[in-house]
Amino acid sequence: MIINRLRRLVENITIPVLAVILGLLASVFFVALANADPIQTYRNLFCEGFGPQGCETFSDLVIIRVEQEDGTSQSFFSPFYGENGHSLAIVIERATILILTALSATVAFKAGMFSIGMDGQLVLGALTAVFLGVWLPKQIYALAGVPDADSAPEALRTIMHLIVPLICILAAMTVGAFYSWIAGFLKVKLNVNELISTIILNSIATQVAIWLIAFPLRSPDPNSTPRTDRIDDTAWLIPFNRVLLPDVEWLEGARVGIGIVFALIALVVIGIYLYRTTAGYEQRMTRGSRLFARFGGIPSDRAAIRAMLISGALSGLAGAIQILGVDRRVVGEFASVGYGFDGVLVAILARESIAGILLVACFYAGLQQGATNLQFGNLPRQLGGIIIAFIILFNSMENFFRSNIARLQSRIRPNRGQAAPESASGATS
């Protein structure tokens, strides 16, 4: 039993590593078309995505040597070396929204609902958060008889720092859950394919968001591009390096805050819900066959609706955290960035595993970070996107890798089925 588990663990580690290697090899052709050195391109990709400041070689991703003021050099374990900031801090910031949207997709998938409506739910959740983050503090100041935020008592602002973000987050989750419920209702009551309905709902949400940002919620600054006002400081989920950990250089340049704590809590809660509760069991059974689940006494329709509600709430939470903790406003292109679709990719690549989502989200965020920063090395940014696409493509070929690994193992190891009869005949003689 232990040997089988170890073998499965080795396979689960080997397959993603092979996918990355093959993705890099397949990308060499496009790197050459860009007149770039493949080794230098890949070095920049991983150093910018996962390395500390000053990372220049692949070995620097593990151990980096730093020149001291006295002329000597000192070695540091790279993931912990944070002078002037570390790329991994930005990876954590980017991974937060990926974790939540991947969880959103996983919850829906586990109930047999192939929902890809995370983008629309996230965008509407973000707009809800930014509207309340701007409007609600003004109402509180008016009720308290305070003319502006600067003259508000410190006690009032402290209470608002606790209450306002919570209200924004709960409202965003409610909006996301309701928007996801629409697709679930259409599926359960009218048998409308959830893939089609969520695509349409995404499009509607995007167009509504573009209109709201361009007109009703647009900042009054006439020279600005379409964007909303910034949320009030009391609605801001202040990054750790501004409050709790101001002296930690590792976090410099990143907006890592309470959002990652929410994401990790969501991972644990969803894991317990899916695998340790009756409702989670009903949801997973519904995925196999809704008709079979119904004959088994499982309320499959209710399980599907519940899954869509939870899925939408997680997407709304992702949108709220992105606004309250990172962007602080919604700009025009936010509606078409595709955070939700990235989350679906992460969920699929993680095989809908709770632990896998955490690992894949961080790796995918690092690749995105590295691809974006390729342009600073005089390399086309699109080259990073091509490399990521190939890695994802090979990572999705799990069955191909597993079948070839099994075939290779059968050639290397003797056939146990033949060895057993031979040993039996020897014992008889």
C-alpha positions in Angstrom: 0.0 0.0 0.0 2.8 2.4 1.0 4.7 1.5 -2.2 1.7 2.2 -4.4 1.1 5.6 -2.7 4.8 6.5 -3.2 4.6 5.5 -6.8 1.5 7.6 -7.4 3.2 10.5 -5.6 6.2 10.2 -7.9 4.0 10.1 -10.9 2.0 13.1 -9.8 5.3 15.0 -9.4 6.9 13.7 -12.6 4.1 14.6 -14.9 4.0 18.3 -14.2 7.8 18.5 -14.4 7.7 16.7 -17.8 5.0 19.0 -19.0 7.1 22.1 -18.1 10.2 20.6 -19.8 8.3 19.7 -23.0 6.5 23.1 -23.0 9.9 24.8 -22.9 11.3 22.6 -25.6 8.3 23.2 -27.9 8.6 26.9 -27.4 12.2 27.0 -28.6 10.9 27.5 -32.2 9.0 30.6 -31.3 11.8 32.0 -29.2 14.1 31.5 -32.2 11.6 33.4 -34.4 11.9 36.3 -32.0 15.7 36.3 -32.5 16.1 35.5 -28.8 18.4 33.1 -27.0 16.2 30.3 -25.5 18.4 29.8 -22.4 18.4 33.5 -21.7 14.6 33.8 -22.3 13.8 30.9 -19.9 16.3 32.2 -17.4 14.6 35.6 -17.4 11.1 34.0 -17.3 11.8 32.0 -14.1 14.0 34.6 -12.4 11.4 37.4 -12.9 8.7 35.0 -11.9 10.2 33.2 -8.9 13.6 34.6 -8.1 14.9 37.3 -5.7 16.2 40.7 -6.8 19.5 40.1 -8.6 18.6 36.7 -9.9 20.5 36.1 -13.1 21.0 32.4 -13.5 19.0 29.2 -12.8 21.1 28.5 -9.8 20.2 31.9 -8.3 16.7 30.5 -8.0 18.0 28.3 -5.2 21.1 29.8 -3.8 22.1 33.4 -4.5 25.5 35.0 -3.7 25.4 38.6 -2.7 28.4 41.0 -2.6 28.8 42.7 0.8 30.1 46.2 1.4 33.4 44.9 2.6 34.0 43.1 -0.8 33.1 39.6 0.5 30.2 37.6 -0.8 27.6 35.7 1.2 25.2 33.0 0.1 21.5 33.0 0.9 18.7 30.6 0.3 16.9 32.4 -2.5 13.2 32.0 -1.5 14.1 33.7 1.8 16.4 36.4 0.5 14.1 39.5 0.3 16.4 42.6 0.0 14.5 45.1 -2.2 11.5 42.7 -2.4 11.0 39.3 -3.8 9.1 38.0 -6.9 7.4 35.4 -4.7 5.6 38.1 -2.8 4.0 39.4 -6.1 3.3 35.7 -6.9 1.3 35.4 -3.7 -0.6 38.6 -4.5 -1.5 37.3 -8.0 -2.2 33.8 -6.8 -4.9 35.0 -4.3 -7.5 35.7 -7.0 -6.5 32.5 -8.9 -7.1 30.4 -5.8 -10.5 31.8 -5.2 -11.7 31.6 -8.8 -10.2 28.1 -9.1 -12.1 27.1 -6.0 -15.2 28.6 -7.5 -14.8 26.5 -10.6 -14.1 23.3 -8.6 -17.2 23.6 -6.5 -19.3 23.9 -9.6 -17.5 21.1 -11.4 -17.9 18.7 -8.4 -21.7 19.0 -8.8 -21.5 18.2 -12.5 -22.1 21.9 -13.5 -19.5 22.9 -16.1 -19.8 26.6 -15.2 -17.3 29.1 -16.6 -19.2 32.1 -15.4 -16.5 33.2 -12.9 -15.6 36.2 -15.0 -19.1 37.8 -14.9 -19.6 37.0 -11.2 -16.1 38.4 -10.3 -16.7 41.6 -12.3 -20.1 42.3 -10.7 -18.7 41.5 -7.3 -15.8 43.9 -7.9 -18.2 46.7 -9.0 -20.4 46.1 -5.9 -17.3 46.4 -3.7 -16.0 49.6 -5.3 -19.5 51.2 -5.2 -20.0 50.5 -1.5 -16.3 51.3 -0.8 -16.9 54.8 -2.2 -20.6 55.4 -1.2 -20.9 53.8 2.2 -18.2 55.8 4.0 -19.7 59.0 2.8 -23.0 58.1 4.3 -21.4 57.2 7.6 -19.5 60.5 7.7 -22.8 62.3 7.0 -24.7 60.4 9.7 -21.9 61.2 12.2 -21.9 64.9 11.3 -18.3 64.8 10.0 -17.7 67.1 7.0 -14.9 64.9 5.5 -12.7 61.9 6.2 -9.8 64.0 7.5 -11.8 65.4 10.4 -13.4 62.1 11.4 -12.5 60.9 15.0 -9.9 58.1 15.1 -12.3 55.8 17.0 -14.9 56.1 14.2 -12.3 55.4 11.5 -11.1 52.3 13.4 -14.7 50.9 13.6 -15.2 51.7 9.9 -11.9 49.9 9.0 -13.5 46.8 10.5 -17.1 47.2 9.3 -16.9 48.8 5.8 -14.7 46.1 4.2 -16.8 43.4 5.7 -20.0 44.9 4.3 -18.4 45.3 0.9 -17.2 41.7 0.9 -20.5 40.2 2.0 -22.4 42.3 -0.6 -20.0 41.3 -3.4 -20.4 37.6 -2.4 -24.2 38.0 -2.4 -24.2 39.5 -5.9 -21.8 36.8 -7.2 -23.9 34.1 -5.7 -27.1 35.5 -7.2 -25.6 35.9 -10.7 -24.3 32.3 -10.5 -27.7 31.1 -9.2 -29.3 32.3 -12.5 -27.3 29.8 -14.5 -28.1 27.0 -11.9 -31.8 27.8 -12.0 -31.9 27.7 -15.8 -30.1 24.3 -15.8 -32.3 22.7 -13.1 -35.7 24.1 -14.1 -35.4 24.6 -17.8 -32.5 22.3 -18.7 -30.5 25.1 -20.3 -26.9 24.1 -20.8 -24.9 25.8 -18.1 -21.9 26.2 -20.4 -24.0 28.3 -22.8 -25.8 30.2 -20.1 -22.6 31.2 -18.2 -20.9 32.4 -21.4 -23.9 34.6 -22.2 -24.1 35.8 -18.6 -20.3 36.6 -18.7 -21.0 38.7 -21.8 -23.9 40.6 -20.2 -21.8 41.3 -17.1 -18.9 42.6 -19.1 -21.1 45.0 -21.1 -22.9 46.2 -18.0 -19.5 46.7 -16.3 -18.1 48.7 -19.2 -21.2 50.9 -19.2 -21.2 51.5 -15.5 -17.4 52.4 -15.5 -17.8 54.7 -18.5 -20.9 56.5 -17.2 -22.7 56.2 -13.8 -19.6 55.2 -11.7 -17.0 57.0 -13.7 -14.5 59.2 -11.9 -15.3 62.9 -12.3 -11.8 63.6 -13.5 -12.4 64.7 -17.1 -8.8 63.7 -18.2 -8.9 60.2 -16.8 -9.6 57.0 -18.8 -12.8 55.3 -17.9 -12.5 54.3 -14.3 -14.3 54.6 -11.0 -13.3 56.7 -8.0 -10.9 55.1 -5.5 -12.5 53.5 -2.5 -12.3 55.2 0.8 -9.3 54.4 3.0 -11.6 52.8 5.6 -12.6 50.2 2.9 -9.0 49.4 2.0 -7.6 46.0 3.0 -4.2 47.5 3.8 -1.2 45.4 2.6 0.9 43.7 5.3 4.0 45.8 4.4 2.0 49.0 5.3 0.8 47.9 8.7 1.7 44.6 10.3 5.1 43.9 8.6 6.5 47.3 7.5 10.1 46.3 8.0 10.0 43.1 6.0 11.8 43.8 2.8 10.6 40.5 1.3 7.2 42.1 0.8 8.4 45.3 -0.8 6.6 46.1 -4.1 3.8 43.6 -3.4 0.3 44.2 -2.2 -0.1 41.1 -0.2 -2.6 41.4 2.6 -5.6 39.8 4.3 -6.8 38.6 0.9 -4.4 35.6 0.9 -5.6 34.7 4.4 -9.2 34.7 3.1 -8.0 32.5 0.2 -6.3 30.0 2.4 -9.3 29.8 4.8 -11.5 29.3 1.7 -9.3 26.4 0.7 -9.7 24.7 4.0 -13.4 25.4 4.3 -14.2 24.1 0.8 -12.0 21.0 1.3 -13.9 20.2 4.5 -17.3 21.0 2.9 -16.6 18.8 -0.2 -15.1 15.8 1.6 -16.3 15.9 5.2 -20.0 17.0 5.0 -23.2 15.4 3.9 -23.9 18.4 1.5 -20.5 17.9 -0.1 -21.1 14.2 -0.5 -24.5 15.0 -2.2 -22.7 17.4 -4.5 -20.1 14.9 -5.6 -22.6 12.2 -6.1 -24.7 14.5 -8.3 -21.7 14.9 -10.6 -21.7 11.2 -11.5 -25.3 10.9 -12.5 -28.1 13.3 -11.5 -30.7 10.6 -12.2 -28.8 7.9 -10.2 -28.3 10.4 -7.3 -32.1 11.2 -7.3 -33.0 7.5 -7.2 -30.5 7.1 -4.3 -32.4 9.7 -2.3 -30.0 12.6 -3.0 -31.7 15.9 -3.8 -29.5 16.4 -6.9 -31.3 19.6 -8.1 -30.8 21.2 -4.7 -27.2 20.1 -4.6 -26.6 21.7 -8.0 -28.2 25.0 -7.0 -26.2 25.0 -3.8 -23.0 24.4 -5.7 -23.7 27.3 -8.0 -24.5 29.6 -5.1 -21.2 28.8 -3.3 -19.3 29.0 -6.6 -20.7 32.5 -7.3 -20.0 33.7 -3.8 -16.3 32.6 -4.1 -16.0 34.5 -7.4 -17.6 37.6 -5.8 -15.2 37.3 -2.9 -12.3 37.2 -5.4 -13.6 40.4 -7.1 -14.0 42.2 -3.8 -10.5 41.3 -2.6 -8.9 42.3 -5.9 -10.5 45.8 -5.5 -10.3 46.3 -1.7 -6.8 44.9 -1.4 -5.0 45.5 -4.6 -6.5 47.9 -7.3 -8.7 50.1 -5.0 -10.7 51.1 -8.1 -12.1 49.5 -11.3 -10.7 50.6 -14.6 -12.2 50.0 -18.0 -10.2 47.0 -19.0 -10.8 45.1 -15.7 -14.0 43.6 -17.2 -12.0 41.9 -19.9 -8.8 40.8 -18.1 -10.1 37.2 -17.7 -9.3 36.5 -14.1 -12.2 34.0 -14.0 -11.0 32.1 -17.1 -7.5 31.8 -15.5 -9.2 30.3 -12.5 -10.9 27.7 -14.6 -7.6 26.8 -16.1 -6.0 26.4 -12.7 -8.9 24.2 -11.5 -8.5 21.9 -14.5 -4.7 21.7 -14.3 -5.0 21.0 -10.6 -7.4 18.1 -11.4 -9.9 19.9 -9.0 -7.6 19.0 -6.1 -7.7 21.4 -3.1 -4.0 21.1 -2.5 -3.3 21.1 -6.2 -5.1 24.4 -6.6 -2.7 26.1 -4.2 0.4 24.8 -6.0 -0.9 25.4 -9.5 -2.2 28.8 -8.7 1.2 29.9 -7.4 3.1 28.3 -10.3 0.7 29.9 -12.9 0.9 33.3 -11.2 4.7 33.1 -11.3 4.7 32.2 -15.0 2.4 35.2 -15.6 4.7 37.5 -13.6 7.8 36.3 -15.5 6.0 36.6 -18.9 5.0 40.1 -18.2 8.5 41.1 -17.2 10.1 39.6 -20.3 9.6 43.0 -21.9 12.1 44.6 -19.6 14.7 42.3 -21.1 14.0 43.5 -24.6 11.9 40.4 -25.3 8.4 40.4 -26.6 5.8 40.0 -23.8 3.7 37.8 -26.1 6.6 35.3 -26.0 5.9 34.5 -22.4 2.2 33.9 -23.3 3.2 31.3 -25.9 5.5 29.5 -23.4 2.7 29.4 -20.8 0.3 28.1 -23.4 2.6 25.2 -24.3 3.2 24.3 -20.7 -0.5 24.2 -20.1 -1.1 22.1 -23.2 1.4 19.5 -22.2 0.2 19.6 -18.6 -3.3 18.6 -19.9 -1.9 15.4 -21.5 -2.0 13.5 -18.2 -3.4 10.3 -19.7 -0.7 10.3 -22.4 2.1 10.6 -19.8 0.6 8.0 -17.5 0.1 5.4 -20.2 3.7 5.8 -21.4 5.1 5.7 -17.8 3.1 2.5 -17.3 4.4 1.0 -20.6 8.0 1.9 -19.6 7.6 0.4 -16.2 6.3 -2.9 -17.7 9.4 -3.1 -19.9 11.8 -2.4 -17.1 10.3 -4.7 -14.4 9.8 -8.4 -15.0 6.2 -9.6 -15.5 5.0 -10.7 -12.0 2.2 -12.7 -13.6 4.7 -14.9 -15.3 7.1 -15.2 -12.4 4.4 -16.5 -10.0 3.6 -19.7 -12.1 7.3 -20.5 -12.5 7.9 -20.3 -8.8 4.9 -22.5 -8.1 6.0 -25.2 -10.6 9.5 -25.2 -9.0 8.0 -25.7 -5.6 5.9 -28.7 -6.9 8.8 -30.4 -8.4 
